Amino acid sequence: MKKILLPLFVMFICNQSFAQNKTPDYWKCNNKSGGSWNFGRAPSVCDVDQFIDPGYVSAEYGPAIFDDAKEVTEERARYMSEVYGLIKDTARYYIESRKPDVSEEEVQQFIHAAYAIGHQESYWSHYRIPSNRRYQYMRGDYGHGHGMFQVDDRWHFTAINQGRGANLILNMIYSLEEYYDAWQRAPSMSCVNGEADWRARARAAYSAYNGGASRICRFTNPKDKWARNDEGFRLKYDDRSWERYVDDLDREGYLNIECAFNEGENCKKGENSVLPREHIIYRSSKYGSCVYKKDSEEFFCSTANESCLFTKVNGADSTSYAVGVFKDIWDEFQVSEVSKEGICSEIDGLYSRGAKVEVLKNINVRKTPAGEKIGVINSGSVTQVIGLDISHPITQDRYYKIVFGKSVGYIFAGSKSDYAAWAKISQKAFSYQLFATAGQYVKASDGHKSVDDQQVELEEGKSYLVLDVHIDGEALVYKLEADGIEATFYAGNLEAENTSDFFTLSEKPSDSNGDDDEVKDPVPPAQPKVRYGRLSKSIWWKKTYSCPATSCSKGPTFKGPKLTSSKLEIKEEKYGWYKATQKGKTGWIQSKYVYLFN
């Protein structure tokens, strides 16, 4: 299995890397044993104890271990029936978790593809007890390929060290994450005739899985260097020879996959608890995405970005997560809706919509996050953020929806550890811009009226000063100065990138004589009266920011009532933030941390 994009589904340590590692052949391959090229016994196998507890393997995966001491034909038939059910259940669990509205036909086709991957990669070989009577597992390709789906330790070194290769269920799910990414892209490729072209879709996804994302149509080229791999997959996909060893093709696996995926114990069906677990994103057609907190026995749910939700509930320092499906029996728990407003506030370094950012590298611009490339935005370009997507709650990979020429697209802008090296807030002039910022001028469409009680009507072609810009959900709102009156106007929908129907950017207006004399300074928005407060009693201290967003640079630290009796002087309020001063130090702090006296 080649280098892949950061997975969305599997649990990770936050510094997971996919740079190539120069792992030696047969690294940590103790007591290597041979085998035969047949189901369950492909060579070679090495001790599991370098990567997973043998006691755990015995307790949880006993039925899925091939025992060389048994009569081989009978043992193969038993082993194949057990593994058949596990592959089927794992593939179903995975695709239904990733795609809750998936059709049963697609589920069956995805399962078929998973069977063929296991056959092509390892002859369904994973755990085995050879003649040395040690618990061992599959190590192919000079020891670099780990387990049934052959996770390569040169490209997935961290995951291998975490046991993702040795644990059978995690091995399959880790691999299916890459395969699913290609499975989703395949119908839009020239080599696949739509979503229901199942055979070509499965083959295209395998080409990308085996050769890398850009090789998704490799299977159509019989002269390709690795064409034999595509042909091998085709033969196994078409022949379905595993079915000759399974006595019941309706058989289900013996494990509860969700329990096993979360590395639980006693995961055999009928033994595990049906209670929800922490650090799992449960997907629900009713509630959106949900995260469970054990101490309050409560689900926190939202239809907004699930990575932000996870971080909001569990904090920014979590080291692992998983994904599951919300069970109907959990409706008895309290379900609290988490507002979309501020849902990403726990993630450091995010630039809000409307932010003027300078990119610090040449970055590919794509139609969707990690999707089809539409161009490259050059280092030093200044663009406007109109949306964002966080794709992983641990690494906090961020994709910004930006303006790019006459189009919009997504750029990758780093992760939790390196976002500052990808983009920064800029004071330079825009290279690309969709909507106005405060202090600029706009022209309105004919007869556009304000949405406030004043019902101010704008003149077509006349330039108006933008006093403030507010984003409410997907709605863009301008506060304008119109003939000495401050009024509020709807300016478009950011999701649809529909702003030009209402306003267009314009230059400063000239005076009545046509001279470009000085235009009066922008009239600042009215400020609220000065108020006083303190940090909430449970907070000892809190860092502030230089502007009302967590993407701004850090400001001074305010002390809470346990450390000081000094009050906060609140000078300004904006979008859920207070501009406050304590002992001569001023910064922006989120209002949720402040208790007001007046």
C-alpha positions in Angstrom: 0.0 0.0 0.0 1.5 3.4 -1.1 1.5 6.8 0.5 -2.0 8.1 1.3 -3.8 11.2 2.4 -4.3 11.8 6.1 -7.1 9.4 7.2 -10.4 10.8 8.5 -11.6 7.7 10.2 -8.8 5.9 12.0 -7.4 6.8 15.4 -4.1 8.6 15.2 -1.3 10.1 17.3 -1.3 13.8 16.4 2.2 13.8 14.8 1.3 11.0 12.3 3.5 11.4 9.2 3.5 9.9 5.8 7.0 10.8 4.8 9.0 7.8 3.6 10.9 6.0 6.4 14.0 4.0 5.5 12.9 1.0 7.5 15.3 -2.0 6.9 14.0 -5.3 5.4 12.3 -7.5 8.0 12.4 -4.8 10.6 11.3 -6.1 14.0 10.5 -9.5 12.3 11.5 -11.9 15.1 11.3 -15.7 14.6 10.3 -15.4 10.9 8.4 -18.4 9.7 7.6 -19.4 6.1 4.3 -20.5 4.6 2.6 -21.4 1.3 0.8 -19.3 -1.3 -2.7 -20.3 -0.3 -5.4 -18.8 1.8 -4.4 -18.2 5.4 -0.7 -19.2 5.1 1.0 -16.8 2.9 4.7 -16.2 3.7 6.2 -14.9 5.9 5.0 -14.4 9.5 6.8 -12.8 12.4 6.1 -12.4 16.2 3.1 -10.2 17.0 4.6 -9.0 20.4 6.6 -6.2 18.8 3.4 -4.4 18.0 0.5 -5.9 19.9 0.0 -8.0 23.1 -0.2 -11.7 22.2 -2.7 -12.1 25.1 -5.0 -9.6 23.4 -4.7 -11.4 20.1 -5.5 -14.7 21.7 -8.5 -13.4 23.7 -10.1 -11.2 20.9 -9.0 -12.9 17.7 -8.7 -16.6 18.6 -11.2 -17.8 15.9 -9.3 -15.8 13.3 -5.9 -17.4 13.9 -4.7 -20.1 11.5 -3.2 -23.0 13.5 -0.5 -24.9 11.6 -0.8 -27.8 14.0 -4.3 -28.7 12.7 -5.1 -30.7 9.6 -4.6 -28.0 6.9 -7.7 -28.5 4.7 -10.1 -28.5 7.7 -8.3 -25.6 9.4 -8.4 -23.6 6.2 -12.1 -24.1 5.8 -12.7 -23.1 9.4 -10.3 -20.1 9.2 -11.8 -18.8 5.9 -15.4 -18.9 7.3 -14.4 -16.9 10.3 -12.3 -14.3 8.3 -15.1 -14.1 5.7 -17.5 -12.8 8.3 -14.9 -10.4 9.7 -14.1 -8.8 6.4 -17.8 -8.5 5.5 -18.7 -6.9 8.8 -15.7 -4.6 8.8 -16.3 -3.3 5.3 -20.0 -2.8 6.0 -19.3 -1.0 9.3 -16.7 1.2 7.6 -18.8 2.4 4.6 -22.0 2.8 6.6 -20.0 5.0 9.1 -18.5 7.1 6.3 -21.7 7.3 4.3 -24.8 6.9 6.4 -27.2 7.1 3.4 -25.3 4.4 1.4 -27.5 2.0 -0.6 -27.4 -1.7 0.2 -26.2 -2.3 -3.4 -23.2 -0.1 -2.8 -22.5 -1.8 0.5 -22.4 -5.2 -1.1 -20.1 -4.0 -3.9 -17.8 -2.4 -1.4 -17.7 -5.7 0.6 -16.9 -7.6 -2.7 -14.0 -5.2 -3.3 -12.7 -5.7 0.3 -12.6 -9.5 -0.2 -10.6 -9.0 -3.4 -8.1 -6.6 -1.7 -7.4 -9.2 1.0 -6.9 -11.9 -1.5 -4.6 -9.8 -3.7 -2.5 -8.5 -0.9 -2.1 -11.6 1.3 -4.4 -14.5 0.5 -6.5 -13.4 3.5 -3.5 -14.2 5.7 -3.0 -12.4 9.0 -2.6 -14.3 12.4 -1.0 -17.7 12.4 0.5 -20.1 14.9 3.2 -22.0 13.0 5.4 -24.9 14.2 7.3 -22.7 16.7 3.9 -22.2 18.5 4.3 -18.5 18.7 1.6 -15.9 17.9 2.7 -14.4 14.6 1.3 -12.3 11.8 1.7 -11.7 8.1 4.8 -9.8 6.9 5.1 -9.6 3.1 7.3 -7.6 0.7 10.6 -8.3 2.6 8.8 -7.7 5.9 7.6 -4.2 4.9 4.0 -5.2 4.3 2.1 -5.7 7.6 -1.0 -7.8 7.9 -3.9 -8.8 5.7 -4.1 -5.6 3.7 -0.3 -5.0 3.7 0.3 -1.7 5.4 3.8 -0.6 4.4 6.1 0.4 7.3 8.1 2.6 4.9 5.1 4.9 4.3 3.1 4.3 7.5 5.8 4.0 10.1 3.9 5.8 12.9 0.7 3.8 12.3 2.7 0.5 12.3 4.3 1.5 15.6 0.8 2.2 17.0 -0.3 -1.4 16.2 -2.5 -0.4 13.2 -0.8 -3.1 11.1 -0.9 -5.9 13.6 -4.4 -5.4 14.9 -6.6 -7.2 12.3 -9.6 -4.9 12.4 -7.5 -1.7 12.5 -5.4 -3.1 9.6 -8.5 -3.4 7.5 -10.1 -0.1 8.5 -6.8 1.8 8.1 -6.5 0.5 4.6 -10.1 0.9 3.6 -9.8 4.6 4.4 -7.5 5.0 1.5 -9.5 2.7 -0.7 -12.7 4.5 0.1 -11.1 7.9 -0.9 -10.4 6.5 -4.4 -13.8 4.7 -4.4 -15.5 8.0 -4.0 -13.4 9.7 -6.7 -13.6 6.9 -9.2 -17.0 7.7 -10.8 -15.8 11.1 -11.9 -12.8 9.6 -13.7 -12.8 8.9 -17.5 -12.1 5.2 -16.9 -15.3 4.7 -14.9 -18.8 5.0 -16.4 -20.6 6.4 -13.4 -21.3 5.3 -9.8 -22.9 2.0 -10.7 -20.0 0.8 -12.9 -19.0 -1.3 -10.0 -16.3 -3.4 -11.6 -14.4 -0.5 -13.1 -15.0 1.5 -9.9 -13.5 -1.3 -7.8 -10.5 -1.6 -10.2 -9.9 2.1 -10.3 -9.9 2.4 -6.5 -7.4 -0.5 -6.3 -5.1 1.2 -8.8 -5.0 4.3 -6.6 -4.8 2.2 -3.4 -1.8 0.3 -4.8 -0.1 3.0 -6.8 -1.0 6.3 -5.4 -3.9 8.7 -5.8 -2.8 10.0 -9.3 -2.7 6.4 -10.7 -6.5 5.9 -10.4 -6.9 4.8 -14.0 -3.7 2.8 -14.2 -5.7 -0.4 -14.7 -6.5 0.7 -18.3 -2.8 0.6 -19.3 -1.5 -2.9 -19.9 2.0 -1.6 -20.5 2.2 0.1 -17.1 5.1 -1.0 -14.9 2.7 -2.3 -12.3 0.0 -3.6 -14.6 0.5 -7.1 -13.1 -0.9 -5.8 -9.8 -4.1 -4.5 -11.5 -4.5 -7.8 -13.5 -4.0 -9.8 -10.3 -6.7 -7.8 -8.6 -9.0 -8.2 -11.6 -8.6 -12.0 -11.6 -9.3 -12.3 -7.9 -12.3 -9.9 -8.1 -13.8 -11.8 -11.0 -13.1 -15.3 -9.7 -14.3 -14.9 -6.1 -12.3 -18.1 -5.2 -12.7 -17.4 -1.5 -16.3 -18.5 -1.8 -15.1 -22.1 -2.4 -13.9 -22.3 1.2 -16.9 -20.8 3.0 -19.9 -23.0 3.8 -22.3 -20.1 4.5 -22.1 -17.0 2.4 -24.6 -15.2 4.7 -22.3 -15.8 7.7 -21.6 -12.8 9.9 -18.4 -12.3 11.9 -18.1 -13.2 15.6 -16.9 -9.7 16.6 -18.6 -6.5 17.4 -16.6 -4.3 14.9 -17.2 -1.0 16.7 -15.9 -2.5 20.0 -12.9 -4.0 18.2 -12.2 -0.9 16.3 -11.9 1.0 19.6 -9.5 -1.7 20.9 -12.0 -2.8 23.5 -12.0 -6.0 25.3 -14.6 -8.9 25.3 -15.7 -7.7 21.9 -17.3 -11.0 20.8 -20.9 -10.5 20.0 -23.1 -10.8 23.0 -20.2 -10.0 25.4 -19.6 -6.2 24.9 -21.5 -3.3 26.4 -23.8 -1.3 24.2 -23.1 1.9 26.1 -21.5 4.7 24.1 -17.9 5.5 24.5 -15.9 8.7 24.8 -13.6 10.1 22.0 -15.8 8.7 19.3 -17.6 10.8 16.6 -21.0 9.1 16.3 -22.8 9.9 13.0 -26.6 10.2 13.1 -29.1 11.0 10.4 -31.2 12.6 13.2 -28.7 14.7 15.1 -25.7 15.1 12.7 -22.5 14.3 14.4 -22.4 13.5 18.2 -19.7 13.2 20.8 -20.4 11.5 24.2 -19.3 12.7 27.6 -19.3 10.1 30.3 -19.3 12.3 33.3 -22.6 14.0 32.3 -24.0 11.0 30.4 -24.8 13.3 27.6 -24.3 13.6 23.8 -23.2 16.9 22.3 -24.4 17.1 18.7 -24.1 19.4 15.7 -24.6 19.5 12.0 -21.4 21.7 11.7 -17.9 20.5 11.2 -17.4 17.2 13.2 -13.7 17.7 13.8 -14.5 21.1 15.4 -17.3 19.5 17.4 -14.9 16.8 18.7 -12.3 19.4 19.7 -15.0 21.7 21.3 -16.2 18.8 23.5 -12.9 17.0 24.3 -10.3 19.8 24.0 -7.5 20.5 21.6 -5.0 18.1 23.2 -6.8 14.8 22.5 -4.5 12.2 21.0 -7.0 9.7 19.4 -10.4 9.4 18.0 -12.7 7.0 16.1 -16.0 7.2 14.2 -19.1 5.1 14.9 -22.8 5.1 14.2 -25.4 6.5 16.7 -27.6 3.7 17.9 -31.4 4.2 18.2 -31.3 2.9 21.8 -29.2 5.9 22.8 -32.2 8.3 22.3 -32.8 7.9 26.0 -29.6 9.9 26.7 -29.7 13.7 26.9 -28.8 15.2 23.6 -27.6 18.8 23.6 -27.2 20.8 20.4 -23.9 22.7 20.0 -24.3 26.0 18.2 -22.4 26.4 14.9 -21.3 29.8 16.1 -17.9 29.4 17.6 -17.8 25.7 17.2 -14.2 25.8 16.0 -13.0 28.2 18.8 -10.9 25.6 20.5 -8.6 25.1 17.4 -5.7 27.5 17.5 -4.6 29.5 14.5 -7.8 29.4 12.4 -8.5 32.4 10.1 -12.1 33.4 10.1 -14.2 34.0 7.0 -13.4 37.4 5.5 -9.8 37.3 6.7 -7.1 38.7 4.4 -4.4 36.1 4.3 -1.0 35.8 2.5 0.0 32.4 1.4 3.6 31.5 2.3 4.1 28.6 -0.2 3.0 27.8 -3.7 -0.2 25.8 -2.9 -2.5 23.8 -5.1 -6.0 25.1 -5.3 -8.7 22.4 -5.5 -12.4 22.2 -6.2 -13.0 20.5 -2.9 -10.7 19.8 0.1 -8.0 17.4 -1.2 -10.0 17.1 -4.5 -9.4 17.9 -8.1 -6.7 20.5 -8.8 -7.8 23.7 -10.5 -4.6 25.7 -10.3 -1.8 27.0 -8.0 -1.8 30.1 -5.9 1.7 31.6 -5.7 3.6 32.3 -2.5 3.1 35.9 -1.5 -0.4 36.1 -3.0 -3.0 37.8 -0.7 -6.5 36.3 -0.9 -9.8 36.3 1.1 -11.0 33.4 3.2 -14.7 32.7 2.5 -14.9 29.2 4.2 -13.0 26.6 6.1 -13.0 22.9 6.7 -11.2 20.9 9.4 -10.6 17.4 8.2 -9.1 15.7 11.3 -9.7 16.5 14.9 -6.2 15.3 16.1 -3.9 16.8 13.5 -6.4 19.6 12.8 -5.6 19.8 9.1 -7.2 22.9 7.7 -8.5 23.7 4.3 -9.5 27.3 3.5 -12.1 28.1 0.8 -10.5 31.1 -0.9 -11.0 33.5 -3.9 -8.7 32.5 -6.8 -9.0 34.7 -9.9 -12.6 34.5 -11.0 -13.1 31.2 -9.2 -13.1 29.9 -5.7 -11.4 26.8 -4.4 -9.8 25.1 -1.4 -6.1 25.2 -0.3 -4.5 23.1 2.3 -3.0 25.4 5.0 -1.2 23.2 7.4 -2.1 21.4 10.6 -2.0 21.9 14.3 1.8 21.7 14.3 2.8 23.8 11.3 -0.1 26.1 10.2 2.0 29.2 10.7 4.3 28.1 7.9 1.5 28.1 5.3 -0.4 31.4 5.6 -0.6 34.5 7.8 -2.8 37.5 8.2 -1.7 40.3 5.9 -2.1 44.0 5.6 -1.1 44.0 1.9 -3.5 44.7 -0.9 -5.7 41.8 -2.0 -4.5 39.8 -5.0 -8.0 38.1 -5.0 -11.1 39.3 -3.3 -14.8 38.4 -3.3 -16.5 40.8 -0.9 -15.7 44.1 0.8 -14.0 44.7 4.1 -14.6 47.6 6.5 -13.2 50.9 5.0 -13.8 49.9 1.4 -16.5 51.0 -0.9 -19.2 49.1 -2.7 -21.9 49.8 -5.4 -25.3 48.4 -5.0 -27.8 46.9 -7.3 -30.9 49.0 -8.2 -33.2 49.6 -5.3 -31.5 47.4 -2.8 -33.0 48.1 0.6 -31.7 47.7 4.1 -32.8 44.8 6.3 -33.2 46.9 9.4 -36.1 49.1 10.5 -34.8 52.1 8.6 -35.6 50.7 5.2 -32.9 52.8 3.5 -32.8 52.4 -0.3 -29.6 52.6 -2.2 -29.0 54.2 -5.6 -27.7 52.1 -8.4 -24.1 53.0 -9.4 -23.4 55.1 -6.3 -20.5 54.1 -4.1 -21.1 53.6 -0.4 -18.6 53.3 2.5 -18.6 49.9 4.3 -18.5 50.5 8.0 -18.6 46.9 9.2 -18.9 43.4 7.8 -20.7 40.6 9.6 -21.2 36.9 8.6 -24.3 35.3 10.0 -24.3 31.6 9.1 -23.8 31.8 5.4 -25.3 35.3 5.1 -23.0 38.2 4.4 -24.1 41.5 5.9 -22.7 45.0 5.3 -23.2 48.0 7.5 -23.1 51.0 5.2 -23.1 54.8 5.5 -25.9 56.0 3.2 -26.5 59.7 3.1 -25.3 60.2 6.7 -27.4 57.2 8.0 -25.9 53.9 9.1 -27.9 51.0 7.8 -27.6 47.2 7.5 -27.8 45.4 4.1 -27.9 41.8 3.0 -24.9 41.3 0.7 -25.2 37.6 -0.4 -24.7 34.0 0.4 -21.2 32.8 1.0 -22.0 29.1 0.4 -23.2 29.9 -3.1 -20.5 32.6 -3.5 -23.4 34.9 -4.5 -22.5 38.5 -3.7 -22.2 40.3 -7.0 -26.0 40.2 -7.5 -26.2 42.7 -4.6 -22.9 44.6 -4.4 -19.7 45.1 -6.4 -16.4 46.5 -5.1 -15.8 50.1 -6.2 -13.3 52.9 -5.8 -13.6 55.9 -3.5 -16.2 58.3 -4.9 -14.9 61.7 -6.1 -16.4 65.0 -4.9 -19.2 66.8 -6.8 -16.6 68.8 -8.9 -15.1 65.6 -10.1 -11.9 66.2 -8.1 -10.3 63.3 -6.3 -9.9 65.3 -3.1 -9.8 63.8 0.3 -12.8 61.7 1.1 -13.9 62.0 4.7 -12.7 59.3 7.1 -14.9 56.3 7.7 -17.4 56.8 10.4 -16.6 54.3 13.1 -19.4 52.1 14.5 -20.9 53.4 17.7 -19.3 51.7 20.7 -21.2 50.4 23.7 -20.8 52.1 27.1 -17.9 50.9 29.3 -18.8 47.9 31.4 -17.0 46.0 34.1 -16.6 42.4 34.9 -14.2 39.6 35.8 -13.1 36.2 34.6 -15.4 33.3 35.6 -14.6 31.9 39.1 -13.4 28.6 37.7 -10.7 30.3 35.5 -7.4 31.1 37.0 -6.0 32.9 34.0 -6.8 33.3 30.3 -4.7 34.4 27.3 -6.2 37.2 25.2 -5.8 38.0 21.5 -4.8 41.1 19.5 -8.1 41.0 17.6 -11.5 39.2 18.0 -10.5 35.8 16.6 -8.3 32.9 17.7 -6.3 33.2 14.5 -5.0 36.5 15.7 -1.7 36.8 17.6 -1.7 36.2 21.3 -2.1 39.2 23.7 -1.6 39.6 27.4 -2.8 37.2 30.1 -5.8 38.2 32.3 -6.0 36.8 35.8 -9.1 35.3 37.4 -10.6 36.1 40.8 -8.5 33.5 42.5 -5.4 35.4 41.6 -6.4 39.1 41.6 -9.2 41.4 42.7 -8.5 43.6 39.6 -11.6 44.1 37.4 -11.9 43.9 33.7 -12.9 47.1 31.9 -15.0 46.2 28.9 -14.5 48.8 26.1 -16.0 47.1 23.0 -18.0 44.0 22.1 -17.9 42.3 18.7 -19.2 38.9 17.5 -19.0 37.3 21.0 -15.7 38.9 22.0 -14.9 41.6 24.5 -12.1 44.1 24.1 -11.0 44.5 27.8 -8.3 46.1 29.9 -6.9 44.7 33.2 -4.2 46.6 35.0 -3.3 48.6 31.9 -3.1 45.6 29.6 -5.6 45.3 26.8 -6.7 42.4 24.6 -9.7 40.6 23.1 -11.3 37.7 25.1 -14.3 35.5 24.3 -17.3 36.7 26.2 -18.1 33.2 27.5 -15.1 33.5 29.9 -16.3 36.8 31.4 -18.8 37.5 34.2 -20.3 41.1 33.8 -21.1 43.3 36.8 -23.4 45.6 34.9 
